[in-house]
Amino acid sequence: MDKLFESLKGVLKYQGVVIDNHVFRLHYKVTLPILVAFSLLVTSRQYIGDPISCISKDDIPTRVLDTFCWIHSTFSLENAWFKKVGLEVPYPGVDKYTPGDKRIYHAYYQWVCFVLFLQALLFYLPRYFWKCMESGKIKAMILDLNNPVLNEAKRETNLRLLVDYVMANFNHNDSYCGYYLVAEVMNAANVIGQMYLMDTFLGGAFSSYGTQVWKFSDWDWSLRYDPMIRVFPRLTKCTFHRYGSSGDVQRHDAMCILPINIINEKIYVFLWFWFVVLSVVSCIAVAYRILLYVSPDARMRSLKPRANLAREEHIEIVLNKCKVGDWFVIHMLAKNLQSVNFRDFMSNLSRQLEGKNYSDSSDA
């Protein structure tokens, strides 16, 4: 398994500079690796063996039949889903085909690995957009002030540089903050859009997939079957046509076992619950971000826990004079700077905003 997930180490490695929040990281640090891991898993024969194995009493070579049924897809019969297993049918959805019966074709299992990988890429897009717009600004502003052990002369010099830079760009950071809001909206829109994508991909079955899994234990035992196997059947039918010895077209029916669907059904049950939780959390994050945009009091309450060593009067002076974009930059600095350094930064920034002289740390 170490080799299987080795490619995910770069995404999961610790980032020294924080430029987002926990909800944002759920998308590219948690969901993206999960989707890539699932995509690798369903393509790994080491763990699931052959994805399809077809059974036929005729003289068709097994490998040929397996390849044909995998490429051209298998099917189930609509009227065979609720018949009694062992008495009327050998398996839910599997029955003798007669002309006029409705077939349900199952071809999407061929595309699961590709769709999962595409979904993983889509989950990285908001992160990529934000990194492009952010352009390493916070990392450049930190100036080693996230280090608790720093030469005092260098610390004072870097604090002065940081305060001067913030003052020079004061009230010019609204677009920077706006890009982050756009990225958060992209996260929420992406996860909701992907739920619709998966619902379309699975023929409309994904929207109720999780609830059906919860409900199936209450079904009548004579008709009971796991609803996951209707979306990802483990046994299906396949029809193979070929020329006979006399030149006529012969039809051969086969039953195909799909071990791959044992993995697929578990993947999509997990994704259903995970995407529901993630979409709710992401929408709450967007609503909270909008609240911070419109409410100075909310911005004050959000910053105080991050600036636990800074004096309250210094925080109030700064936030009363800054716009939402400046608050966002200061909030990001609070996440990254060492607590004592952020305290001195807020002290000197408040003095600058009041027209006073720069002070050293002993005056803070």
JOSUL-V286366 format. One record per helix or strand of 3 or more residues. SS is the DSSP state (H for helix, E for strand). FROM is the first residue (numbers start at 1). LEN is the number of residues. If there is no record, write none. Layout:
SS | FROM | LEN
SS | FROM | LEN
//
This chain:
H | 6 | 7
H | 22 | 21
H | 45 | 4
E | 53 | 3
H | 62 | 11
E | 74 | 4
H | 78 | 3
E | 103 | 4
H | 108 | 3
H | 112 | 23
H | 137 | 6
H | 152 | 17
H | 174 | 28
H | 209 | 10
H | 228 | 4
E | 235 | 9
E | 249 | 9
H | 260 | 35
H | 296 | 9
H | 312 | 10
H | 324 | 13
H | 339 | 15
H | 361 | 3
//
